[in-house]
Amino acid sequence: MEQLADLGIIPVDYSVLESLLAGYASPRHKIADLEKSGKLVRLKRGLYVVSPKVSGKLLSTELMANHIYGPSYVSMESALRHHGLIPEKVYTVQSMTLKRSRQFNNAIGRFNYTFCPEDYYSIGINQQEKEGYTYMIASPEKALCDLIAYTPNVRLRYVKTLQLYLEEDIRLDMEAFYKMDVEIFKQCAFTSKKKNDITNLIKLLE
């Protein structure tokens, strides 16, 4: 369907689809049929994205994550992998949000959202543009701080422990680490709930 293809990969809500399909006797049934046939993918209740087999374009998990629950930005291992800083594939799209923590599962995968306070949230976020759309994602520095500050049972009280965590546990590109912006680490340390752990990032970097 040309109308659907024109939507591209931007997630759309139910009301937009309903108006787009207003020419059908029952737009609601048509939406259900399109979902059943795989031409529409439901991301959550009331939010859809056009299938790549209709749009001819690859879906963006970052863009979908921003739309499923927000305000939010992609972070932690998802952002580190996106920036090419860790080797392992990441199967859950991880984001930070100003809302309560939530998780969504759909045909695309798992989308996990972790709450953080506003003064911390606003640090080190980048708006990335790609092929006509934009999404919010953590800078490498912020993604690393988020991972350390908001992963349960991660305690990096000593610089040596932190170094082992970076090199062996997440296998971070250490050459890239030593080129990171210390100012973002300092801002995160000032507002983070794991100030000591993030201060150790600064010590290791300097």
C-alpha positions in Angstrom: 0.0 0.0 0.0 1.4 3.3 -1.1 -0.1 5.2 1.7 1.6 3.0 4.3 4.9 3.0 2.4 4.9 6.8 2.5 5.0 6.7 6.3 8.5 5.2 6.2 9.9 4.0 9.4 8.5 6.7 11.7 6.2 5.1 14.4 2.6 6.3 14.1 -0.3 6.2 16.5 -3.6 4.6 15.9 -5.4 7.9 15.2 -3.0 8.7 12.3 -3.6 5.2 10.8 -7.4 5.6 11.2 -7.4 8.9 9.3 -5.2 7.5 6.6 -7.5 4.6 6.1 -10.7 6.6 6.4 -11.8 5.5 2.9 -12.4 1.9 4.2 -15.8 0.9 5.7 -14.1 0.0 8.9 -10.6 1.5 9.4 -10.3 -0.4 12.7 -10.7 -3.8 11.0 -8.3 -2.7 8.2 -5.6 -1.9 10.8 -6.2 -5.3 12.4 -5.9 -7.0 9.0 -2.7 -5.1 8.2 -1.2 -6.1 11.5 -2.2 -9.7 11.1 -0.7 -9.8 7.6 2.6 -8.4 8.9 2.3 -5.1 7.0 2.0 -3.2 10.3 4.0 -4.0 13.4 2.5 -3.1 16.8 5.1 -1.6 19.1 2.7 -1.1 22.0 -1.0 -0.4 22.4 -2.0 2.3 19.9 1.5 2.6 18.4 2.6 1.0 15.1 5.4 1.0 12.6 5.2 0.0 8.9 6.9 -3.3 8.1 10.2 -3.1 6.1 8.6 -5.3 3.4 6.1 -2.4 2.8 8.3 0.6 3.3 11.4 -0.9 1.8 13.5 0.6 4.6 15.3 -0.9 7.6 13.7 -0.2 11.0 15.6 1.9 13.6 15.5 0.4 17.1 16.8 3.8 18.4 13.9 5.7 16.8 11.3 3.1 18.0 12.7 3.3 21.5 12.3 7.1 21.6 8.6 6.8 20.5 7.5 3.8 22.6 8.1 5.6 25.9 9.3 9.1 26.5 10.8 11.4 27.1 13.7 9.0 26.8 17.1 8.5 25.1 18.9 5.2 24.2 21.8 4.5 26.5 23.9 1.9 28.4 25.1 -1.1 26.3 22.7 -0.2 23.5 24.4 3.2 23.0 27.9 1.8 23.6 27.3 -0.8 20.9 25.8 1.8 18.6 29.0 3.9 19.0 31.1 0.8 18.3 32.7 0.7 21.8 31.8 -2.8 22.8 31.9 -6.0 20.7 28.9 -7.9 22.0 25.6 -7.7 20.4 22.9 -6.2 22.6 19.4 -7.9 22.5 17.5 -5.5 24.8 17.2 -1.8 23.7 18.1 0.1 26.9 17.0 3.7 27.5 16.9 6.3 30.3 13.6 8.1 31.0 12.2 10.8 33.2 9.1 8.6 33.8 8.9 5.5 36.0 10.9 2.5 34.8 9.1 0.3 32.3 9.6 -2.6 29.9 7.9 -3.3 26.6 8.0 -6.5 24.5 6.9 -6.6 20.9 7.7 -8.4 17.7 10.8 -6.3 17.2 12.3 -7.1 20.6 12.6 -5.9 24.2 12.7 -2.2 25.2 13.8 -1.4 28.7 13.5 2.0 30.3 15.2 3.1 33.5 14.2 6.2 35.5 16.7 8.9 36.4 16.2 12.4 37.8 16.0 15.4 35.6 19.2 17.1 36.7 21.1 13.9 35.7 19.0 13.0 32.7 19.9 16.2 30.7 23.7 15.6 30.7 25.4 14.3 27.6 22.5 13.5 25.3 23.0 13.8 21.5 20.4 14.2 18.8 21.5 12.1 15.8 20.1 12.5 12.3 20.0 9.6 9.9 18.3 9.2 6.6 15.7 11.9 7.3 14.8 11.1 10.9 16.3 12.0 14.2 16.6 10.2 17.6 18.0 10.9 21.0 21.0 8.8 22.2 23.5 9.1 25.0 27.0 10.2 24.2 29.7 7.5 24.8 30.5 9.1 28.2 26.9 9.3 29.3 26.1 5.8 28.2 29.0 4.5 30.3 27.9 6.6 33.4 24.4 5.3 33.0 25.6 1.7 32.8 27.6 2.1 35.9 25.1 4.1 37.9 22.0 2.1 37.1 23.1 -1.5 36.8 22.2 -3.3 40.0 25.0 -4.9 41.9 27.7 -3.1 40.0 30.1 -1.6 42.7 33.3 0.0 41.4 34.7 1.6 44.5 38.3 1.2 43.5 40.0 2.4 40.3 41.5 -1.1 39.7 38.1 -2.7 40.0 36.7 -0.2 37.5 39.5 -0.9 35.1 38.8 -4.6 35.2 35.1 -4.0 34.7 35.8 -1.9 31.6 38.4 -4.2 30.1 37.0 -7.6 31.0 33.3 -7.4 31.9 32.1 -5.1 29.1 35.2 -5.2 26.9 35.2 -1.5 26.3 37.4 -0.1 23.6 40.0 1.4 26.0 41.8 3.4 23.3 38.5 5.3 22.7 37.9 5.6 26.5 41.1 7.5 27.0 39.9 10.1 24.4 36.5 10.6 26.2 35.3 14.0 27.5 36.1 14.2 31.2 33.7 17.1 31.7 30.7 14.9 31.0 32.0 12.4 33.7 32.4 15.3 36.1 28.8 16.5 35.5 27.5 13.0 35.9 29.5 12.4 39.1 28.1 15.6 40.6 24.5 14.5 40.1 24.8 10.7 40.1 23.7 8.3 42.8 27.1 6.5 42.4 29.3 9.5 42.7 32.4 7.5 43.9 32.2 5.0 41.1 32.0 7.7 38.4 34.7 9.7 40.1 36.9 6.6 39.6 36.2 7.0 35.8 37.7 10.5 36.1 40.7 9.2 38.0 41.3 6.5 35.4 41.0 8.9 32.6 43.3 11.5 34.1 
